[in-house]
């Protein structure tokens, strides 16, 4: 079984999102179906079909989040090792191709947010960094070609 390792913050956000979908989301979907049903013949009612499709997508999303929550393991950042890159590591890197520094935090797929510099451990860069130590060079094949990153610093929190 693969666990979804998460920060406490990420876990709480996911829990809140799931609760919102189960309450408000389901209520809105049921209301849309009821309103469309009132418009008559269901066999030729595009609004009804659209509302049913939206309800199906909502239930699929709820199911996906339920599975993530079931396999979630909240990590205590104070117990993480900073001698090598692991999930929840903050990694300061030097992109050798453009000679520019960047810092990423490695997180679970559910918490990934590129704008916040949080990358998934399942992404090509995340996979390439896992297990590396300060001073190591990670050669990572990205959609834009191979990039060498030097690990400058590993911190947590």
VEXDOLUM-148481 format. One record per residue (C-alpha): residue number from 1; residue in one letter; x, z, y. Coordinates in Angstrom, 3 decimals, padded with zeros to 6 digits. Example, Ala and Ser with C-alpha at 12.3 -4.5 7.8 and 13.67 -1.06 7.14 Angstrom:
// residues 2
+-----+---+----------+----------+----------+
!   k ! r !        u !        w !        v !
+-----+---+----------+----------+----------+
!   1 ! a !  012.300 !  007.800 ! -004.500 !
!   2 ! s !  013.670 !  007.140 ! -001.060 !
+-----+---+----------+----------+----------+
***
This chain:
// residues 157
+-----+---+----------+----------+----------+
!   k ! r !        u !        w !        v !
+-----+---+----------+----------+----------+
!   1 ! x !  000.000 !  000.000 !  000.000 !
!   2 ! x !  001.294 ! -000.915 !  003.440 !
!   3 ! x !  000.781 !  001.718 !  006.089 !
!   4 ! x !  000.119 !  001.021 !  009.752 !
!   5 ! x !  002.564 !  003.318 !  011.522 !
!   6 ! x !  001.357 !  004.161 !  015.000 !
!   7 ! x !  001.943 !  006.387 !  017.980 !
!   8 ! x ! -000.631 !  009.099 !  018.621 !
!   9 ! x ! -001.631 !  007.197 !  021.788 !
!  10 ! x ! -002.139 !  003.948 !  019.845 !
!  11 ! x ! -004.145 !  005.721 !  017.155 !
!  12 ! x ! -006.444 !  007.393 !  019.710 !
!  13 ! x ! -007.023 !  004.074 !  021.523 !
!  14 ! x ! -007.884 !  002.329 !  018.259 !
!  15 ! x ! -010.237 !  005.161 !  017.323 !
!  16 ! x ! -012.002 !  004.903 !  020.715 !
!  17 ! x ! -012.259 !  001.094 !  020.454 !
!  18 ! x ! -013.785 !  001.386 !  016.993 !
!  19 ! x ! -016.322 !  003.991 !  018.133 !
!  20 ! x ! -017.286 !  001.741 !  021.072 !
!  21 ! x ! -017.836 ! -001.263 !  018.795 !
!  22 ! x ! -019.885 !  000.777 !  016.315 !
!  23 ! x ! -022.163 !  002.231 !  018.982 !
!  24 ! x ! -022.467 !  000.024 !  022.062 !
!  25 ! x ! -021.376 ! -003.203 !  020.345 !
!  26 ! x ! -023.863 ! -002.895 !  017.512 !
!  27 ! x ! -026.677 ! -001.906 !  019.899 !
!  28 ! x ! -026.014 ! -004.949 !  022.095 !
!  29 ! x ! -025.900 ! -007.261 !  019.070 !
!  30 ! x ! -029.208 ! -005.915 !  017.749 !
!  31 ! x ! -030.803 ! -006.299 !  021.199 !
!  32 ! x ! -029.611 ! -009.929 !  021.474 !
!  33 ! x ! -031.048 ! -010.723 !  018.032 !
!  34 ! x ! -034.359 ! -009.059 !  018.882 !
!  35 ! x ! -034.642 ! -010.964 !  022.183 !
!  36 ! x ! -033.870 ! -014.270 !  020.484 !
!  37 ! x ! -036.349 ! -013.525 !  017.688 !
!  38 ! x ! -039.111 ! -013.082 !  020.278 !
!  39 ! x ! -038.634 ! -016.682 !  021.406 !
!  40 ! x ! -040.406 ! -018.109 !  018.384 !
!  41 ! x ! -039.472 ! -020.370 !  015.484 !
!  42 ! x ! -036.207 ! -019.066 !  014.005 !
!  43 ! x ! -035.412 ! -022.341 !  012.206 !
!  44 ! x ! -034.787 ! -024.126 !  015.520 !
!  45 ! x ! -033.659 ! -021.175 !  017.639 !
!  46 ! x ! -030.052 ! -021.695 !  018.767 !
!  47 ! x ! -030.016 ! -018.354 !  020.599 !
!  48 ! x ! -030.953 ! -016.561 !  017.383 !
!  49 ! x ! -028.205 ! -018.372 !  015.442 !
!  50 ! x ! -025.672 ! -017.535 !  018.151 !
!  51 ! x ! -026.732 ! -013.878 !  018.204 !
!  52 ! x ! -026.447 ! -013.657 !  014.397 !
!  53 ! x ! -022.980 ! -015.298 !  014.533 !
!  54 ! x ! -021.881 ! -012.835 !  017.230 !
!  55 ! x ! -023.156 ! -009.964 !  015.100 !
!  56 ! x ! -021.180 ! -011.284 !  012.123 !
!  57 ! x ! -017.984 ! -011.486 !  014.206 !
!  58 ! x ! -018.584 ! -007.963 !  015.514 !
!  59 ! x ! -018.983 ! -006.610 !  011.974 !
!  60 ! x ! -015.815 ! -008.452 !  010.877 !
!  61 ! x ! -013.891 ! -006.836 !  013.766 !
!  62 ! x ! -015.304 ! -003.392 !  012.892 !
!  63 ! x ! -014.293 ! -003.937 !  009.256 !
!  64 ! x ! -010.758 ! -004.976 !  010.300 !
!  65 ! x ! -010.337 ! -001.899 !  012.523 !
!  66 ! x ! -011.746 !  000.368 !  009.791 !
!  67 ! x ! -009.060 ! -000.941 !  007.414 !
!  68 ! x ! -006.302 ! -000.411 !  009.995 !
!  69 ! x ! -007.535 !  003.141 !  010.614 !
!  70 ! x ! -007.716 !  003.882 !  006.886 !
!  71 ! x ! -004.054 !  002.931 !  006.469 !
!  72 ! x ! -002.869 !  004.462 !  009.771 !
!  73 ! x ! -000.084 !  007.006 !  009.776 !
!  74 ! x !  000.697 !  008.692 !  013.089 !
!  75 ! x !  004.430 !  009.152 !  013.587 !
!  76 ! x !  006.016 !  012.082 !  015.363 !
!  77 ! x !  008.531 !  010.509 !  017.730 !
!  78 ! x !  010.683 !  013.671 !  017.729 !
!  79 ! x !  011.486 !  013.151 !  014.036 !
!  80 ! x !  012.678 !  009.548 !  014.326 !
!  81 ! x !  016.308 !  008.526 !  013.786 !
!  82 ! x !  018.009 !  006.718 !  016.677 !
!  83 ! x !  021.066 !  005.581 !  014.701 !
!  84 ! x !  019.252 !  002.385 !  013.731 !
!  85 ! x !  016.252 !  000.380 !  014.900 !
!  86 ! x !  012.966 !  001.528 !  013.323 !
!  87 ! x !  009.323 !  001.429 !  014.294 !
!  88 ! x !  008.760 !  003.218 !  017.656 !
!  89 ! x !  012.383 !  002.592 !  018.699 !
!  90 ! x !  013.024 !  001.569 !  022.291 !
!  91 ! x !  015.756 ! -001.033 !  021.972 !
!  92 ! x !  017.818 ! -002.183 !  024.946 !
!  93 ! x !  019.172 ! -005.633 !  024.136 !
!  94 ! x !  021.439 ! -008.239 !  025.654 !
!  95 ! x !  020.119 ! -011.755 !  025.145 !
!  96 ! x !  023.443 ! -013.531 !  024.566 !
!  97 ! x !  021.893 ! -016.958 !  025.205 !
!  98 ! x !  020.949 ! -016.211 !  028.835 !
!  99 ! x !  023.104 ! -013.099 !  029.349 !
! 100 ! x !  020.107 ! -010.973 !  030.336 !
! 101 ! x !  019.128 ! -007.436 !  029.335 !
! 102 ! x !  015.661 ! -006.611 !  028.032 !
! 103 ! x !  014.123 ! -003.529 !  026.463 !
! 104 ! x !  011.448 ! -003.648 !  023.764 !
! 105 ! x !  009.555 ! -000.953 !  021.914 !
! 106 ! x !  008.861 ! -001.767 !  018.273 !
! 107 ! x !  005.301 ! -000.900 !  017.291 !
! 108 ! x !  002.701 ! -001.734 !  014.655 !
! 109 ! x !  000.832 ! -005.029 !  014.835 !
! 110 ! x ! -002.260 ! -003.151 !  016.094 !
! 111 ! x ! -000.336 ! -001.734 !  019.084 !
! 112 ! x !  001.653 ! -004.856 !  020.027 !
! 113 ! x !  001.376 ! -005.830 !  023.708 !
! 114 ! x !  003.992 ! -008.259 !  024.988 !
! 115 ! x !  003.147 ! -007.586 !  028.643 !
! 116 ! x !  004.010 ! -003.910 !  028.065 !
! 117 ! x !  007.181 ! -004.977 !  026.174 !
! 118 ! x !  005.749 ! -003.614 !  022.906 !
! 119 ! x !  006.521 ! -006.005 !  020.060 !
! 120 ! x !  005.299 ! -005.852 !  016.505 !
! 121 ! x !  007.726 ! -004.930 !  013.742 !
! 122 ! x !  006.127 ! -007.887 !  011.922 !
! 123 ! x !  007.152 ! -010.402 !  014.619 !
! 124 ! x !  010.308 ! -012.514 !  014.182 !
! 125 ! x !  012.182 ! -010.463 !  016.802 !
! 126 ! x !  010.885 ! -007.178 !  015.387 !
! 127 ! x !  011.927 ! -008.160 !  011.864 !
! 128 ! x !  015.348 ! -009.245 !  013.106 !
! 129 ! x !  015.982 ! -005.947 !  014.898 !
! 130 ! x !  014.861 ! -003.522 !  012.170 !
! 131 ! x !  017.761 ! -001.634 !  010.616 !
! 132 ! x !  020.317 ! -002.746 !  013.221 !
! 133 ! x !  022.592 ! -000.229 !  014.981 !
! 134 ! x !  024.131 ! -000.098 !  018.465 !
! 135 ! x !  026.773 ! -002.824 !  018.757 !
! 136 ! x !  025.199 ! -005.031 !  016.072 !
! 137 ! x !  024.267 ! -008.624 !  016.820 !
! 138 ! x !  020.831 ! -009.715 !  015.603 !
! 139 ! x !  020.586 ! -013.505 !  015.167 !
! 140 ! x !  016.880 ! -014.260 !  015.336 !
! 141 ! x !  015.144 ! -017.585 !  014.846 !
! 142 ! x !  012.336 ! -017.858 !  017.391 !
! 143 ! x !  009.993 ! -020.771 !  018.159 !
! 144 ! x !  012.459 ! -021.677 !  020.945 !
! 145 ! x !  015.463 ! -021.716 !  018.599 !
! 146 ! x !  018.006 ! -019.149 !  017.454 !
! 147 ! x !  018.831 ! -016.310 !  019.845 !
! 148 ! x !  021.556 ! -013.702 !  019.407 !
! 149 ! x !  020.701 ! -010.230 !  020.685 !
! 150 ! x !  023.298 ! -007.473 !  020.988 !
! 151 ! x !  021.898 ! -003.988 !  020.451 !
! 152 ! x !  023.007 ! -001.945 !  023.481 !
! 153 ! x !  020.980 !  001.244 !  023.070 !
! 154 ! x !  018.361 !  002.784 !  020.780 !
! 155 ! x !  016.101 !  005.560 !  022.037 !
! 156 ! x !  012.740 !  007.047 !  021.124 !
! 157 ! x !  009.911 !  008.177 !  023.396 !
+-----+---+----------+----------+----------+
***
